[in-house]
Amino acid sequence: MVKVVVVGSYVVDLMSRTPHMPKPGETVLGGPFQMGPGGKGGNQGVSASRQGSHVTMISKVGKDSFGEDALRNFEKEGIVSTYVTTHETEATGAALIAVDRKSENMIVVALGACGKLTKYDVMDAREAFEEADIVLVQLETSLEAIKTTIMLASECGKPIILNPAPYQELDQESLSKVSYITPNETEAGFLTGITVNDERSAHEAALLLARQGIQNVIITLGKKGCYVYENEKGRIIDGFSVEAVDTTGAGDAFNGGLATFIAEGYSLDDAVYRANAVAALSVTKMGTAPAMPMKEEVDAFLEKVKQVNS
């Protein structure tokens, strides 16, 4: 079993269906309401764990019922929470999520305690870094913790995946230490100044990121798949067509799966292909962390795809 360290956010998801996204000043009658575990860090940790990884989570929660729920959920998912600390005054983070009839979403995140994750919280977990096969981090916590994560992974000689979401500006020194970066089209635009809307623009953005020292660039393109740039060559890895119910958390499903498959020794193309399947299956269910598919579901799905295409 490969070992994945995930540094990032945990928030409780407060989600409701809506017939349409409200305009400024408009109140919309929606429902049903659903509450559950979330946050990019937490979601990605669950995704990696359900794909067979031994996951250690580094995060911070509040001294409240949501924080207690977080620790119970990590235990249920088989995630090591030794380095999930409790903030004395900040509440556990929360995400307010609206999902419309087209399964598109709008999200407001109040980071709360996980936004107070410090460099010392990360450094205290050095032993986990030393034992890890790969490290996964997002930008949904403090920049101090993110920079320390990248530095510590580099010191320990561990590959690191940076999911640059939600976008925050990161210094060039940190970016140059990243092994894999996984922006979506919008985030790739923020990182490079290039509007990414097709394969050509994705290649231009990936090339610019590679020139900043990032070894492997994977630009996620939704249901179209991913543009992968590796060893000075780029290509599209196709996605999968499924009936989407809720697209929230698809990127997290992808990143958790990707970390597992890279650590397991798959080629980058095969790792991305399998991670695309994890993301596709996640959107067929409601919610974020609870919607992450199990390894057996992904294997069965890919076997079915193989049979159809043979």
N, C-alpha and C positions, 0 to 999 in steps of 0.2 A: 504494500500500500504506500503510495507516494505521499509526501508531507508538504502541505501547502500552508503558508502563513498569510493570513488576510489582515491587513491594517485598514480600518475604515469605520464607517458610520453604522450605528444601529438607531433606527427610529421606528416608532409604531405607525403603521399605515392606517389612515382614516379615510376610507374610500366610499364614494357614492356614485351610482349611475346617474346620468343626466340626459334628458332628451336632446339638449344642445348646450354648448358652452355659454354661460351667462355673459351678457354684455355688461359694461360698467354700469353699476347701479341696479342691475336686474336681479331679481330673486327667481330661481327656477325650482319647481317641485321635482325632486328626483327620488332615487331609491332603487333597490334596497341599499342599506348601509352595511359596510363590512369593515371590521377592524382586525388587524393582524400584524405579525412581525415584518419589518422591512428595513429600509436603509440600504444604500449600495453595498456597503461592506457586509452587512448581515446577509443580504440576498446572495451575494457572490460566494460567501462562505457556505451557505446552504446548497447552492448549485454545485460547488466543488465537492462537498461532502456526499451529496446524493449520486455523484458520478464516481464515487469510490475513494476519494482522497481522505487522508487524516488531516483535518483542518484545525489550526490554532488561530483563534480570533483575538485581535488586539483592538479594543474600543473602550468607550466610556458611556455609562448610563447614569440615570439619576437615582436618587434615594427615594423611589416611589414605586407604585404598583406596576407601572410599565417596565421599570428596570428589573423588577422581580420576574415579570413575564419574559423578559429578554433572556435572563439566565436559565429559566426553565426551558425555553425554546432551544437554546444552544445545546443543553443537555439532551433534549429529545432528538435533536439532529445529529448527535454524536460529535459535536464541535467542542474542542477544548476551550474553556473560558477563563483559564487561570489568569490571563492578562486583560480581562475585561474588568475595569475598575469602576468604582462608584464615586460620583461627584456629590459633595455634601449639600450644595445649594442649587445647582442647575438641574432642571427637570430633564427626564429622558426626552430625546428628540421626537418630533412628530412630523408626518407628511400628510398634507391635505390633498387628496387626489379626486379629480372628477373624470369620469370615463363616459364618453358620449355613445350614441347609437352606432357610430362607425368604428368603435373600439379605440378611438384616439383619446389621448389623455392630456390633462393639464395638472401640474403638481407644484405645490408650494411646500418647501421644507424648512422647518424650524429646527436647527441642529441641536439646540440645547446642550446636554452634557457632552455628546460626541464631538461637538465643536471645540471643546476645551481639552481635547487630547493633546498631551505635551510631548516634547522630545524625550523627556525622562520616562514617560510611560512606555515609549517605544524602546528606549535603550535598556529598560529593565527586562525586556523580552529577548535579549541577545542570544540566550541559549536556544530559544525556538528558531531564531534565524540561522544559527549554526547547524541545526539539525534539519532544516528545511531543504526541499528539492527545488522550490520556487516560491517567490513572494509576489503577492498581488495587492495593489493599492489603487485607490481612486482619489478624487479631489473633493470628497464630501466630508472633509474634516479640516483641522487647522493645517496651514501650510508648514508650520513648524514640524508637526508630526510627519507630514508627507516627505519633506526634505530629509528628515532623520531616517525615515524608512528606506529611502533610496540610498542614502549614504551607508547605512548599516548593511543592507543587502549587498552593496558593492564591496564593502570591507570583508564580508564573509564569503565573497565569491559566488553569490547566488544570483541566478537570473531573476529579473523583476519585470512584471507586467504593470504598466501604468495605464489605467483607464481614465482619461482626462475629462471626467464628468463628475459633477457639473463644472463647466470650464472655470478655472482660475489660472492666472498667469504664473508660470513656474520658471525659475531661473535657468539659464543655459547650462550651467554646471550640472544641475540635477538631471535635466533632459538628456545630457550626453552619457549618463550612466544607465539609462533605461535600456533594457534588452528588447522589450516588445511594447509598442504603444497602440492603443485600440480606440481611436476617436471615431465618432460617427461623422456624417457629412458636415454637420454644423460645427462640431468641435474642431474638425480638420480645417475648416475655414477660419476659425478663431486663431488656431495655431500658426497658420501660414499666410493668411490674407487672401487665399484663393477660394473662390466660390466653387464648391465641389457638387457637381450635378450629373456627371457622366464619367465614363472610364478614363477619358483623357485628362479631365481636371483632377480626378483622383490620383492619376499617375504623377501629375505635376506637384500636387500637395505631398504625396509620399516621397518623391525625390527630394523635396525641400527639407522634409523632416529627417530623411536619411543623412543629408548633408550636415545636419546638426549633431550627428554622432549616434543617432538612434539606430540600432542594428536591424530591427525588423518592424515594419509598419503594416498595420492591419486596419483599414478604414471600413467600418461597418456601413452597409448600404441598405439596411432593412431587409425586406423580402427579396431584394435583388442579390443578396449575398454579401461578399466582402471583396475589397481590392487588397491584395497581398503584395508587398514589396519586400523582397529578400534577395541578398547576393546580387544586387544591381539589376534584378529582373522583377517585373510586375505582371500580375494576372488576376482575373476575376475567379473567385471560388463561389459557385452558384449557391443560392439559398434554396428554401423549400416552400412550396405553395401549400398553405393550410388555411383553415377557416378560423380567423382570429376572433377571439372573444374579448381579450383585454391585452393590449400590447405593453402595459406597464411592466417593467422589470425584464424585458427581453434582452436588453444589453447586459444586464447583470447575469442572466442565465448563460449568455454567450461567454462572458469573461470567466466565470467560475468553471465552466466546462473546458475552456481553452487552457486555463492553468493546469487542470488535471491532465489533459491529453498531452500537453507539451512535457510535463514532468514524467509522464509514462513513456516518453520516447517516440511518440508519433512524429512524422515529418510535419512541417508547418502547414502544408496544404491539407494533410489528413486531419490534423488537429483542428484547423479552421472549419473543415467540412463537418466534422462531428459536432463542433461547437455551434455551427449553424443549425444543426438538428436539435440541439438542446434548446436554443432560442426559439425555434419554430414550435416545438411542443409546449413551451412555457406560455405562449400566447393563446393556446387553445383552452386555457383555464383562467378563472378569475383570481386576482390577487398577484402578489409578488413572490415572496419566499414560499408560501404554500403551493404556488403553481410550478415550482421548479420540478422538472421530471426526474424520475429515478433512472439509474443506469440501465435497468432492464427495459424500460420504456424506450430509451434511445436506441438500444441494440435492436429491439423488435422493429422499431420504425425504420431504421436504416436497412435492415434485412428485407422489409417489405418494399422499400424503394429499389433495392438491388434487384429483387424479383420482377418488379414492374418494368425496369429498364433492360432486363436481360432478354 
